[in-house]
């Protein structure tokens, strides 16, 4: 079948997400004569309010949203989730996750990178790049932070006082210390403010698209073709020479479906994320024989690790009623026009107001103490001893507060103020997989197993987190009870039954007592409700080929040449963080690797 060859570039990127923007932007700045093409299935995000105004991040989250900026991947039903088929979104726009995420600033402990065991990817190699990519506006003179990079980190446009309540109860009732900075690559188990990827001056989202590529519009050698879906990589004698693409059916529904080919004279970079990158490789004949055979694809390279090793973080949102006088994001997230306009007016003047807020100003990277471990029981003990016990910088979960309720709950809850407890585990033991498949009509679909809660130890911290966060919230001055529909269905007569309250309990009040039946309700609740945190990774792992690896430490795909993978799919083991920081870091490292191989001077700053 012949295809129209429409152009040739030095480097072609299959995918225009966070990491692609970083790599392409750096290379274009270092060598403006380099011809670079980014092909992205989603649409542009340039100066669009839904992407640059921080408070609008929830508009991308629900599967019912009118946005085309997300793809909602439906997993296979799982008995561990009570037969539920979980939905995992991923970004579908220029800038990828950086254009739609919650903007919380978190970094993994240094030991996470050392654990990868990949040459050149240890923490000592990467810390200079972590500093290089950011301008840390929160505190001066912090040795692991950067102060002259493209990505701005601040406290946002204003602080919500409910976050101070959360920290105050955490440091007293929960008996943990306070630290201003828990993103120094080692500190955890302390309550702290939660910084944001928001420019402290303009109040805008600090994303990869605007800060690495849109600011180079003057360079006509850097091109972005939005609405273009890469089908496969074109090879000649196992050397990547280009990609085949079509118009994306979601972002360009009225366009034709004919394929075109664009050639790459120097390199093809697959950067389509934990879902897109393994799919492109499999459609190109790179993967496990059985998978490819079922899809009638001729195998080019036997690489059974493609699409395996899927990892994520397991998250739960639990809503509470808040006092009428509490300042929350609820009026903005409900779209109350007068409140939105008042805040917008202030934001346009000085970048402040609730427009420059994501609703979350406080967190703890939590590790259980001896007493909590005892309460968690035997199901978690082995996991604790094998993985966490001797690694004091690794947190088990993040506990955080959101001042306001967002998402599908808004449709059913009465218009008032809410607090949301958010907790997610950082190193679940379970893994899943994602592969292409053909349906009975011969159309391509997805065979996606999340693996959520498959390992019995994974649900234990969630069950504990529900109880502990409920006790913290019960003691906050703004607490006015639980929203029953968003909590476990405790049996009638239980002391744990959820209800609206007139105020908090005393700081020294006894904890609620849960019966075995109550515990079953909490377990059932988590299997019914646990969800993705949008931190999908690992499906083209940077590991030895004999260990189901897909790329080497230089990001080359095993068995072929002239092709690299650069995105969250390369991570071999989970990272204890919200993953935007890691995606940026992979981009910076990949840019250095490619520049080195092309003989480009990589010391110049990004303007």
KAZI-V88238 format. One record per residue. RES is the residue in one letter. OMEGA is omega in whole degrees, 0 to 359 (none if undefined). NEAR is the number of other ideal C-beta (glycine too) atoms within 8 Angstrom. Layout:
res->RES omega->OMEGA near->NEAR
res->RES omega->OMEGA near->NEAR
//
This chain:
res->X omega->182 near->2
res->X omega->179 near->3
res->X omega->179 near->8
res->X omega->174 near->8
res->X omega->192 near->10
res->X omega->182 near->6
res->X omega->175 near->7
res->X omega->177 near->9
res->X omega->175 near->13
res->X omega->182 near->9
res->X omega->176 near->16
res->X omega->177 near->15
res->X omega->174 near->14
res->X omega->185 near->15
res->X omega->183 near->18
res->X omega->180 near->17
res->X omega->186 near->18
res->X omega->186 near->16
res->X omega->178 near->17
res->X omega->179 near->18
res->X omega->180 near->19
res->X omega->183 near->18
res->X omega->182 near->16
res->X omega->181 near->15
res->X omega->179 near->15
res->X omega->182 near->15
res->X omega->180 near->15
res->X omega->180 near->15
res->X omega->181 near->11
res->X omega->180 near->10
res->X omega->183 near->10
res->X omega->179 near->7
res->X omega->180 near->5
res->X omega->178 near->12
res->X omega->187 near->10
res->X omega->176 near->15
res->X omega->172 near->13
res->X omega->175 near->16
res->X omega->182 near->16
res->X omega->181 near->15
res->X omega->181 near->13
res->X omega->184 near->15
res->X omega->179 near->10
res->X omega->178 near->8
res->X omega->187 near->14
res->X omega->176 near->8
res->X omega->179 near->4
res->X omega->186 near->8
res->X omega->183 near->6
res->X omega->182 near->9
res->X omega->184 near->14
res->X omega->178 near->10
res->X omega->188 near->11
res->X omega->186 near->16
res->X omega->185 near->14
res->X omega->184 near->9
res->X omega->181 near->12
res->X omega->183 near->9
res->X omega->181 near->8
res->X omega->196 near->11
res->X omega->188 near->10
res->X omega->178 near->7
res->X omega->180 near->6
res->X omega->184 near->4
res->X omega->180 near->9
res->X omega->182 near->2
res->X omega->171 near->8
res->X omega->186 near->9
res->X omega->178 near->14
res->X omega->168 near->14
res->X omega->182 near->9
res->X omega->183 near->8
res->X omega->182 near->12
res->X omega->180 near->8
res->X omega->176 near->13
res->X omega->176 near->8
res->X omega->183 near->8
res->X omega->177 near->15
res->X omega->179 near->6
res->X omega->179 near->8
res->X omega->181 near->13
res->X omega->176 near->8
res->X omega->183 near->6
res->X omega->173 near->9
res->X omega->184 near->8
res->X omega->177 near->13
res->X omega->182 near->11
res->X omega->179 near->13
res->X omega->168 near->13
res->X omega->186 near->14
res->X omega->183 near->16
res->X omega->184 near->11
res->X omega->176 near->17
res->X omega->184 near->17
res->X omega->177 near->18
res->X omega->183 near->18
res->X omega->181 near->15
res->X omega->182 near->17
res->X omega->185 near->16
res->X omega->188 near->13
res->X omega->185 near->13
res->X omega->175 near->7
res->X omega->178 near->13
res->X omega->183 near->14
res->X omega->177 near->12
res->X omega->176 near->12
res->X omega->181 near->8
res->X omega->173 near->12
res->X omega->182 near->11
res->X omega->184 near->11
res->X omega->178 near->10
res->X omega->182 near->14
res->X omega->177 near->12
res->X omega->181 near->9
res->X omega->181 near->7
res->X omega->179 near->12
res->X omega->181 near->5
res->X omega->183 near->10
res->X omega->180 near->4
res->X omega->184 near->9
res->X omega->176 near->11
res->X omega->184 near->10
res->X omega->180 near->10
res->X omega->177 near->5
res->X omega->191 near->11
res->X omega->183 near->12
res->X omega->176 near->11
res->X omega->178 near->7
res->X omega->175 near->12
res->X omega->179 near->15
res->X omega->184 near->12
res->X omega->189 near->9
res->X omega->189 near->13
res->X omega->164 near->13
res->X omega->186 near->11
res->X omega->187 near->10
res->X omega->188 near->8
res->X omega->182 near->10
res->X omega->178 near->8
res->X omega->166 near->4
res->X omega->175 near->4
res->X omega->192 near->9
res->X omega->181 near->5
res->X omega->181 near->8
res->X omega->179 near->14
res->X omega->186 near->11
res->X omega->181 near->9
res->X omega->183 near->5
res->X omega->183 near->10
res->X omega->186 near->7
res->X omega->183 near->12
res->X omega->178 near->12
res->X omega->183 near->15
res->X omega->175 near->11
res->X omega->181 near->10
res->X omega->188 near->14
res->X omega->177 near->13
res->X omega->182 near->9
res->X omega->176 near->9
res->X omega->184 near->12
res->X omega->178 near->8
res->X omega->178 near->15
res->X omega->177 near->15
res->X omega->176 near->9
res->X omega->181 near->11
res->X omega->180 near->13
res->X omega->182 near->13
res->X omega->179 near->8
res->X omega->180 near->13
res->X omega->183 near->13
res->X omega->178 near->11
res->X omega->181 near->8
res->X omega->184 near->9
res->X omega->172 near->11
res->X omega->174 near->6
res->X omega->179 near->10
res->X omega->174 near->7
res->X omega->173 near->9
res->X omega->181 near->9
res->X omega->185 near->7
res->X omega->174 near->11
res->X omega->176 near->11
res->X omega->177 near->10
res->X omega->176 near->10
res->X omega->176 near->12
res->X omega->185 near->7
res->X omega->170 near->10
res->X omega->181 near->13
res->X omega->174 near->9
res->X omega->175 near->12
res->X omega->184 near->14
res->X omega->169 near->13
res->X omega->179 near->11
res->X omega->179 near->13
res->X omega->189 near->10
res->X omega->172 near->13
res->X omega->179 near->14
res->X omega->177 near->17
res->X omega->184 near->11
res->X omega->179 near->10
res->X omega->184 near->6
res->X omega->184 near->5
res->X omega->180 near->16
res->X omega->172 near->12
res->X omega->178 near->14
res->X omega->187 near->12
res->X omega->182 near->14
res->X omega->183 near->20
res->X omega->183 near->15
res->X omega->189 near->15
res->X omega->177 near->11
res->X omega->185 near->16
res->X omega->181 near->14
res->X omega->179 near->9
res->X omega->176 near->8
res->X omega->182 near->11
res->X omega->180 near->5
res->X omega->182 near->4
res->X omega->183 near->8
res->X omega->176 near->5
res->X omega->175 near->10
res->X omega->184 near->12
res->X omega->177 near->10
res->X omega->176 near->11
res->X omega->181 near->9
res->X omega->179 near->11
res->X omega->181 near->12
res->X omega->183 near->12
res->X omega->179 near->10
res->X omega->178 near->16
res->X omega->184 near->10
res->X omega->175 near->10
res->X omega->178 near->15
res->X omega->181 near->11
res->X omega->167 near->12
res->X omega->182 near->6
res->X omega->177 near->4
res->X omega->172 near->9
res->X omega->179 near->9
res->X omega->183 near->13
res->X omega->180 near->10
res->X omega->177 near->14
res->X omega->174 near->15
res->X omega->182 near->13
res->X omega->176 near->12
res->X omega->171 near->11
res->X omega->182 near->10
res->X omega->185 near->11
res->X omega->180 near->7
res->X omega->183 near->10
res->X omega->177 near->11
res->X omega->187 near->9
res->X omega->184 near->6
res->X omega->182 near->3
res->X omega->177 near->7
res->X omega->183 near->4
res->X omega->180 near->7
res->X omega->183 near->6
res->X omega->173 near->10
res->X omega->177 near->11
res->X omega->171 near->13
res->X omega->184 near->15
res->X omega->177 near->12
res->X omega->185 near->16
res->X omega->183 near->6
res->X omega->189 near->7
res->X omega->167 near->13
res->X omega->178 near->15
res->X omega->177 near->16
res->X omega->186 near->18
res->X omega->187 near->16
res->X omega->174 near->13
res->X omega->186 near->16
res->X omega->175 near->15
res->X omega->186 near->15
res->X omega->185 near->13
res->X omega->177 near->18
res->X omega->179 near->17
res->X omega->178 near->14
res->X omega->179 near->15
res->X omega->181 near->17
res->X omega->178 near->17
res->X omega->179 near->11
res->X omega->179 near->10
res->X omega->181 near->13
res->X omega->182 near->12
res->X omega->180 near->16
res->X omega->184 near->11
res->X omega->184 near->9
res->X omega->180 near->6
res->X omega->184 near->14
res->X omega->181 near->13
res->X omega->179 near->9
res->X omega->181 near->8
res->X omega->179 near->12
res->X omega->179 near->5
res->X omega->179 near->9
res->X omega->183 near->5
res->X omega->175 near->10
res->X omega->179 near->10
res->X omega->176 near->12
res->X omega->183 near->7
res->X omega->188 near->14
res->X omega->178 near->9
res->X omega->180 near->14
res->X omega->178 near->16
res->X omega->177 near->14
res->X omega->174 near->11
res->X omega->179 near->11
res->X omega->179 near->18
res->X omega->181 near->13
res->X omega->171 near->14
res->X omega->183 near->11
res->X omega->186 near->14
res->X omega->178 near->11
res->X omega->175 near->14
res->X omega->183 near->11
res->X omega->187 near->13
res->X omega->176 near->14
res->X omega->172 near->14
res->X omega->177 near->14
res->X omega->179 near->14
res->X omega->180 near->10
res->X omega->183 near->5
res->X omega->182 near->3
res->X omega->175 near->12
res->X omega->179 near->6
res->X omega->179 near->14
res->X omega->188 near->14
res->X omega->181 near->12
res->X omega->179 near->9
res->X omega->182 near->14
res->X omega->173 near->13
res->X omega->179 near->8
res->X omega->178 near->6
res->X omega->194 near->8
res->X omega->183 near->6
res->X omega->180 near->6
res->X omega->179 near->9
res->X omega->183 near->11
res->X omega->178 near->8
res->X omega->180 near->9
res->X omega->178 near->13
res->X omega->180 near->10
res->X omega->178 near->8
res->X omega->182 near->11
res->X omega->181 near->15
res->X omega->180 near->5
res->X omega->188 near->6
res->X omega->178 near->6
res->X omega->181 near->11
res->X omega->179 near->10
res->X omega->183 near->13
res->X omega->174 near->10
res->X omega->181 near->14
res->X omega->181 near->15
res->X omega->172 near->13
res->X omega->176 near->12
res->X omega->184 near->12
res->X omega->183 near->14
res->X omega->186 near->11
res->X omega->181 near->14
res->X omega->163 near->14
res->X omega->168 near->14
res->X omega->195 near->14
res->X omega->167 near->12
res->X omega->180 near->11
res->X omega->171 near->11
res->X omega->185 near->7
res->X omega->181 near->6
res->X omega->180 near->6
res->X omega->177 near->10
res->X omega->180 near->11
res->X omega->180 near->7
res->X omega->182 near->7
res->X omega->171 near->11
res->X omega->190 near->8
res->X omega->186 near->4
res->X omega->182 near->8
res->X omega->189 near->12
res->X omega->182 near->9
res->X omega->179 near->7
res->X omega->179 near->11
res->X omega->184 near->11
res->X omega->184 near->8
res->X omega->188 near->6
res->X omega->191 near->10
res->X omega->194 near->11
res->X omega->183 near->7
res->X omega->177 near->4
res->X omega->188 near->9
res->X omega->178 near->6
res->X omega->182 near->10
res->X omega->177 near->15
res->X omega->177 near->11
res->X omega->183 near->11
res->X omega->169 near->12
res->X omega->171 near->13
res->X omega->182 near->13
res->X omega->178 near->13
res->X omega->167 near->14
res->X omega->175 near->14
res->X omega->182 near->15
res->X omega->183 near->14
res->X omega->181 near->12
res->X omega->179 near->12
res->X omega->186 near->9
res->X omega->180 near->7
res->X omega->184 near->10
res->X omega->183 near->10
res->X omega->186 near->5
res->X omega->183 near->6
res->X omega->177 near->12
res->X omega->183 near->3
res->X omega->177 near->5
res->X omega->182 near->9
res->X omega->181 near->12
res->X omega->166 near->14
res->X omega->178 near->19
res->X omega->172 near->13
res->X omega->179 near->16
res->X omega->176 near->14
res->X omega->178 near->15
res->X omega->181 near->11
res->X omega->190 near->12
res->X omega->182 near->14
res->X omega->176 near->10
res->X omega->180 near->14
res->X omega->185 near->9
res->X omega->173 near->10
res->X omega->179 near->11
res->X omega->181 near->14
res->X omega->177 near->13
res->X omega->182 near->15
res->X omega->172 near->15
res->X omega->174 near->12
res->X omega->176 near->11
res->X omega->176 near->10
res->X omega->185 near->8
res->X omega->178 near->3
res->X omega->180 near->4
res->X omega->179 near->5
res->X omega->181 near->6
res->X omega->175 near->7
res->X omega->184 near->8
res->X omega->175 near->11
res->X omega->193 near->10
res->X omega->173 near->15
res->X omega->183 near->11
res->X omega->186 near->13
res->X omega->184 near->11
res->X omega->175 near->15
res->X omega->178 near->14
res->X omega->176 near->10
res->X omega->184 near->9
res->X omega->181 near->6
res->X omega->189 near->10
res->X omega->183 near->15
res->X omega->186 near->12
res->X omega->179 near->12
res->X omega->178 near->13
res->X omega->179 near->15
res->X omega->178 near->12
res->X omega->183 near->12
res->X omega->178 near->13
res->X omega->183 near->15
res->X omega->184 near->12
res->X omega->181 near->11
res->X omega->176 near->12
res->X omega->179 near->12
res->X omega->178 near->11
res->X omega->182 near->15
res->X omega->180 near->11
res->X omega->183 near->10
res->X omega->180 near->13
res->X omega->182 near->13
res->X omega->183 near->7
res->X omega->181 near->11
res->X omega->176 near->16
res->X omega->175 near->11
res->X omega->181 near->10
res->X omega->171 near->12
res->X omega->190 near->12
res->X omega->184 near->7
res->X omega->182 near->6
res->X omega->182 near->9
res->X omega->176 near->11
res->X omega->177 near->11
res->X omega->181 near->7
res->X omega->182 near->11
res->X omega->179 near->8
res->X omega->180 near->4
res->X omega->179 near->4
res->X omega->176 near->11
res->X omega->181 near->5
res->X omega->182 near->12
res->X omega->185 near->8
res->X omega->182 near->10
res->X omega->174 near->7
res->X omega->182 near->6
res->X omega->180 near->9
res->X omega->180 near->3
res->X omega->183 near->7
res->X omega->171 near->9
res->X omega->178 near->5
res->X omega->180 near->6
res->X omega->183 near->7
res->X omega->179 near->3
res->X omega->177 near->8
res->X omega->176 near->4
res->X omega->173 near->6
res->X omega->177 near->9
res->X omega->182 near->7
res->X omega->176 near->9
res->X omega->177 near->8
res->X omega->177 near->5
res->X omega->178 near->9
res->X omega->179 near->13
res->X omega->177 near->10
res->X omega->179 near->8
res->X omega->179 near->13
res->X omega->178 near->13
res->X omega->180 near->10
res->X omega->179 near->11
res->X omega->181 near->12
res->X omega->177 near->14
res->X omega->178 near->13
res->X omega->192 near->9
res->X omega->185 near->7
res->X omega->185 near->14
res->X omega->176 near->10
res->X omega->167 near->13
res->X omega->182 near->10
res->X omega->184 near->10
res->X omega->182 near->10
res->X omega->182 near->15
res->X omega->166 near->15
res->X omega->192 near->16
res->X omega->171 near->18
res->X omega->197 near->17
res->X omega->175 near->16
res->X omega->183 near->15
res->X omega->173 near->11
res->X omega->182 near->5
res->X omega->181 near->10
res->X omega->180 near->4
res->X omega->182 near->7
res->X omega->175 near->9
res->X omega->180 near->14
res->X omega->178 near->18
res->X omega->176 near->13
res->X omega->184 near->9
res->X omega->173 near->8
res->X omega->176 near->8
res->X omega->176 near->12
res->X omega->176 near->9
res->X omega->181 near->15
res->X omega->172 near->11
res->X omega->179 near->10
res->X omega->180 near->13
res->X omega->174 near->7
res->X omega->180 near->10
res->X omega->176 near->13
res->X omega->170 near->15
res->X omega->180 near->16
res->X omega->174 near->14
res->X omega->184 near->19
res->X omega->181 near->15
res->X omega->185 near->15
res->X omega->186 near->14
res->X omega->185 near->15
res->X omega->181 near->12
res->X omega->184 near->9
res->X omega->178 near->12
res->X omega->185 near->11
res->X omega->187 near->11
res->X omega->161 near->11
res->X omega->201 near->11
res->X omega->178 near->12
res->X omega->181 near->12
res->X omega->181 near->13
res->X omega->178 near->13
res->X omega->177 near->18
res->X omega->182 near->15
res->X omega->177 near->12
res->X omega->178 near->15
res->X omega->180 near->18
res->X omega->180 near->13
res->X omega->180 near->13
res->X omega->179 near->15
res->X omega->178 near->13
res->X omega->180 near->10
res->X omega->183 near->12
res->X omega->179 near->15
res->X omega->179 near->14
res->X omega->182 near->9
res->X omega->180 near->7
res->X omega->180 near->10
res->X omega->182 near->4
res->X omega->176 near->11
res->X omega->186 near->7
res->X omega->183 near->10
res->X omega->184 near->3
res->X omega->179 near->7
res->X omega->176 near->5
res->X omega->183 near->8
res->X omega->none near->4
//
